[in-house]
Amino acid sequence: MSSAVLDVGGDVFDRLQEVNMDPGALRPYRCADGKVRVSLLTNKRDTKTGKRLRKEYVVNASTTMTKEAWLMFDKEVIDVAKAKLTLWNKLRGVGTLTIPDGMGVTKLEQQRRGDITPATISMDGLRQGEADIPEYDDITLPLPIIHKDADFGARDLAVAKRGGQPLDTVNLRLAGQMVSLAVEELTIGTRTFKHGGSTVYGYTTFPNRLTHTITSPAAGGWTPATIKTEIIAAIKKLIEQWHNGPFDIIYGLGWYSAMQASYSTLYDSETTADVLRKLDKVASVEMSDLLSGYQIIIAERDPVVQRAVVGMDITTVQWDSHGGMKKHYKVMCIMVPQFRADIAGQTGILHANVSG
């Protein structure tokens, strides 16, 4: 533990600038010896996990929070928030790109590469093959901060500390849930974010996604076999673009009754969703209540096609105002979806919907 005092006083931005934008500077805690410390990332890494190690520093900031109080806040806020990240957690399971020191990075730049010509086939290998230089272009993904605030008066914290009554963290829990909802909405596409000519797209707004028309289960003559046939045709479209799965199927709330109903009139028949799960190349079939109506997303489970970009996991930070009489808390993260196509515009994302 360092004995030197680290200067993280002043405005929020000044405190972050002092420590290379590490949000740990906004999570001070008071120790048993009366000193206030923060835990900051170092340049050293764990030899087993490769993750950057943290070090405690004595600071000149003020706080009534203890380390245990921060742990309680994390359990009350962050654990609840992360549990709401259904679509995001699925995306993160496909692939994750972690941006070190994400607070200091505002955009992700990458290149898209085009195809090259086929390999040469000959009997002796002496025939001159065709040497290609792949075509590239650049795309940019903005990395916004998703955040929601909650405030407490210094007296509220003082009463809780004396044991008069537990601190009501409902506002913080709600803030965490709103942050999670925003991440989910960005992922599905019901919200977008634009900055500097670039956009964060979701499944339903990604410009290069394939589209496919399906029949509403409310239409006359519809049977569970109808959606099975249409899903097979949609997957075939993706395979024709050299995306061979496996695929996750996400269906909208309007499909819930049809997906849970028996596939046939036979006794103890499987549900329609069960039948779709058994299709070749299908990895999962799940509902999202953020996907309205009869929309369906089919996404290849490949980080080349879709991945989560994380500049900062959900965290809670704190700062003072009014001479320390008001404590401000912000639940925040840098977590955005990234959907990708090759330079020809081909991708493994398909968006199906009913006509009209």
N, C-alpha and C positions, 0 to 999 in steps of 0.2 A: 504494500500500500504506500502511495506517495505521501510524503510529509509536506511537500510544497503546496501552496494554495494556488489553485487554478482560477484565473479570472474569467468567470462566466456571468458577470453582472451585466447590468444595462438592459437594453431592449432585447426582445426575442431574437431578432435577426443578428444582432451583435453577438449574442451568446452562441448562436449556431455557427457564425463565421469563425469564432474563436476555436472551434473544435471540428472544422471541416464538415459542417452541416450534420453532425451526428445528433439525432433527436434525444439521445441519452442525456444531453446537457439540459434538457427541459424536464428531467425526471429526478430532481434532487431529493435526497432523503436524509433525515437527521438520525445520527447514530447515538448509541448509549453514552458516548463520551462528549456529547453535545455538539460535535462537529457535523457539518453538512457535507455530503459527498455525492458524487455522480459516478456512474459506471459508463466508461467510454470504450469504443473499439480501439484496438491497437493494430499495428502492422504485422504482429506475430500471429501465426496460425496454429491450430491444433494439429498435431502430426497425424492423428487418426482420421478426423472428420474434414480437415482442411478449412474449417470455419475460423474466422478471425477471433482472437481472444479479446477479452475485456479487462480493463484495469480500473480500480477505484481511485478517484482523486478527491482531495479536500477542495471545496469551492467556497466562494464568497457569496453564494446565493442564499436566500432565505426560504424556509419551508417548514410546515408543520407535519409533513408526511414522513413516515418511517418506511423502511424497506418492506416491512410486513404490510403496511397500508397500501403500498404500490402493488404488492402481490395480490391483496384483496381486490383492488381495483381491476387488475388484470383478469382475475377469475370472474368477477362480476360483469365486466364489460367485454373483454376481448374473447373469452371463451364462449360467451353467449353469441357474440357477433360472428365468430368463425363458424359456429354451428349452423348459421343461416346461409352460408355460402355453398349452396348445393351445386349450382352450375359451375361456379368458380373452382370448387374443389375437384370436380370432374375434369375441368380444363387443366388444372394444375397437375393432375395425375397423368395427363398426356405428355406434358413437357413444361419445364419452368426455366426461364432465363432470369437470373438474379443480377440486378444492377448494383454494384458496390457503391456506397455513399450516394444513394439514390436522390437525396435531397439536393445534391449539387448537379444533378443531370436532368435536363428538361426535355430531351428527346432521344430516341433511339434511331440510329441510321443503319440501314443494311442494304445489301445489293441483291437483286434478283438475277439469276443466271438462266440463260436460254439453253435449249438442247444442243447437242452436237450430233454429227452424222453417225450412222451405224458403224459397227466394227467391220473390218474387212475379213472375209473368209477365203483362205487359199490352202493349197496342199503343202507348200514348203515354207510359208511365212516370209518369202522374199519379195512378194509383191508389195509395192509401195502403198502404204495406207494413207488415208486422207487425214491430214493434220488440221485440227480445228482450233480456232480461238473463240470460246463461247461469248455470246453477246450479254452485256450486263446493263442494268439500270439501277437507280437508287430510289429508295422509298424511305419515308420518315414516319415514326410513330411518336406522338407527343406523350409525355409522362406526367399527367396532372396529379396533384394531391387531392385526395378525396377526404373530406373532413366534416365534422360536426362538433359544435361547442356545447359545453355545460358549465355553469358557474356555481360557486358556493361562496357564502360570506365567511369571513374569518371566524365569526362567532359560531356559526354552524359547526365548523371544524373543531373549535375549542370545546364546545359542549360534547361532541362525540368523543373527543380525546379524554375528557374527564369521566366518561362512562355514563353521562346523563341520559343519552339515547343514541342508538346506532345511527350513523350517517346514512341518510336516504340516498342511495345511488341510482334511483330509478331514472333520473335524467341522463346519467352517464350510460346506463344500459340502453335507453332509447336512442341515444346518440350513436352507440355502437351498432345498433340494429339499422339505423338510417345509413351509416357508412356501408354496411354489408349489402343493404338493398341497392345502393348506388352501384356497387361493384357488380352485382347480379344483373342490374338493368343495362350496364355497359356491355356485359358479356352477351346477353340475349339480343340487345339492339334496340330496346325501348328508350334508351338514352344514348346520345352521342356526345362527343366532346371534340371541338375544333380549336386548333391553335396554330398560327403561323403557316396556314395553308395545308396543314395535315389534320387527319381525323382519326379518332379512336372508333372503330367500327365493331358491331356485334354480329352474331350469327345471321340476323335477319336484315342487316344493312350493309354487309360486306359487298362491295360493288362486283367482285368477281365470282360471287356464289352462283352456282347453277340454280335454275328454277324448274319447278315441276308442278303440273296441275293434278289435283286429286279430287275425288268425289266426296261430298259431304255425307256423313252417315245419316243425315236427315232426309237425303234425296230419295225419291221413289225407286224401289228396286235395289237399293244398296244392301249388300250382305258383307259379313266379315271377309269373305273371299275377295271382295272388291278392293279393299285396302291392301290385302296381301299382294295381289297382282300389281297394284300401283306402286307399292314399296319396292317390289322386285324390279320394276321398270326404272324406278328412280336410281336404285343401286347400279343398274346396268349403265345408266348415263355416267355415273362416276367412274366405273371401271373403264369405260370407253375413253376417259381422259387420263388413263394410266394411274388411277387411284384405286387400289385393290383392297382397301380395308385393313383391319376390321373397322366397322362403323358403329357409332353410337346413334341411336334414334331418340330424339326428344320430341314429344308431342304436346300440343296445347291442351288447355283445360276443357275445350269443347269436345275432345275425344275421350274424356275420362270414362263415361258410361259405356261407350262402344268398345273401348279397349279392355274393360273389366268384364264385359259380357261374355257368355259362352260362345266359342267359335262356331259350334254346330249344335243341332238339336239333340245330339246323342247325350245320353245320361253321363253326368260327371265329365263333361267336355272341358278341355283347356280353354282359357280365356284367349281373346284375340291377341292380347299383348304376349301371352305365352307362345303362341304360334309364331309371331314375328320374331321372338327371341331365338327360335330354332332355325331361322333362315341362315343359309350360308353367308359368312362374312359379317353377321350382325353380332356385336359384342354386348350391347345393352339396349333396353327399351324402357324409358322413364318419362314421367310427366313433369312439366314445368308450369306452375300456375302463373308465371310471368309471360308465358306464350299464349296470347289470346286466340280465341276462336278455334279454327280447325287447322292451324298451322302445324307443320312438322319440319324438324331439322334433322338432316342426316349428315354426320360429320366423321371424316376418317380419323381414326385414333393414331395420329402421326404428328410429332412436333414440327415437321416441315410444313404442315398444313395449319396447325393451331397450337398455341402455347400461351402460358401465363407469363407476363413480364412483371417482376416484383422489384421495386426500388426501395420499398419499406413495408414490412408486414404491419398489420393493424396494431397501433400502439396508442397509449394515452400520455399526453404531455401537460405540463402545468406552468403557469406564470402568474405574476401578481399585477394588480393595479390599485389605484386609490391608496397608495402608501402601504400596500400589503393587506388592506381591509377586505379586498375581494380577490378570490382565487379563481382563476380561469383554467378550465380543463378542456382539452381538445382531443377527440378521438380522430386519428388520421391514418392514412396509408397511401402508398403509391403502388397500386395493383391494377393493371390494365390488360385486357385480352389482346392478343395479336393473331389475326387470321391472314394467311399468306397464299399467294398464287405465284406461279412461275412467270417468266417474262412474256409468255404467250397468253397469260390470263387464265391458265388452267389451275383448278383447285379441287380439293376434296370436300368442299362444303356445298350442300344442296339444301335449298329452302322450298318446301312444298306448301301449297295452299289451294283452297277451293277456288273455282273460277268465280268472277264477279266480286 
